Amino acid sequence: MRSLKDYGLLYLKGLSMGGADVIPGVSGGTIAFITGIYDELLHSIKSIDAKVIRLVFTFRIAEAWKKVNGNFLIVLLAGLATAWISLARAMKYLLDNYQIGTWSFFFGLIIISTFQVLRQVRQRTVKAFLAFAFGVVVAYFITLLSPTSTPDALWFIFIAGAIAICAMILPGISGAFILLLMGKYEFILTKILIEFNIPVAATFAAGCLVGLWAFSHALTWVLDHYHDLTVAMLAGFMVGFLNKIWPWREATAYHLNSQGQQVVSFDRSVWPWDYLAKTGHNPQILYAILFAALGVLLVVGIEKVAALMKTK
């Protein structure tokens, strides 16, 4: 049983997950993992099955709601939706105008979060280390891929939603970045979160629901049967994706957006001492360190508050 305060905290966790999902390179699954709701989220989604559908169609709504942990899901979804709608413009503004500080903050957040995830590996074995290394390598090479040109048809929007949502619930893998690779990040951000295009939003949401339901079953089974190996690999994904959120980046390709403006379509990481020569901009190293430390302190603070509330 959750109190009103517990649901308020759960809403804030959903808000944090939604804010993370908006950013290419940061995963909402990571936030769920470090805030302690990851397992409950997966099992709640997994519980949506044929029995629940039968309960709904026989008007046994209360039983269906209880079976799917409805209170948990609706509060978390409210936080996610609030973040997606309200933070899309804010995140875009921060990334456009305060790129180094914003990416440094998330870089620090992901680094400390990786240690938090690794602490959940119960047995430090050679297999767990290899799983971690595999995750690092796979995620790093994904960050080197170039975005592709894809159709804007609704059938492809459905597929994009199904694939991206799988990444969104995996710690370390950014669903927004997967959309970027599929050439659909800016399109989805504009059509759904800024223009509120109903057909696109409904199609994308349908794809997300189908992908989320199918993937949650597979991921839950893997976590139940190969917990340490799975967690170690997920932590590896988090480390490998650090390349994507490295604060100092050099643009390597551009394209015209829907407003006819030239925007960066792909970039690469550079060392801070090379950043000035390659881009002509101040690397702001001390500024970056400060915001990275702020990201670390935020995660540590969340952990301390959660431990204190659990003790009480």
Secondary structure, 3 states (H helix, E strand, C coil): CCCHHHHHHHHHHHHHHHHHHCCCCCCHHHHHHHCCCHHHHHHHHHCCCHHHHHHHHCCCHHHHHHHCCHHHHHHHHHHHHHHHHHHHHHHHHHHHHCHHHHHHHHHHHHHHHHHHHHCCCCCCCHHHHHHHHHHHHHHHHHHCCCCCCCCCCHHHHHHHHHHHHHHHCCCCCCHHHHHHHCCCHHHHHHHHHHCCCHHHHHHHHHHHHHHHHHHHHHHHHHHHHCHHHHHHHHHHHHHHHHHCCCCCEEEEEEEECCCCCEEEEEEEECCHHHHHHHHCCCCCHHHHHHHHHHHHHHHHHHHHHHHHHHHC
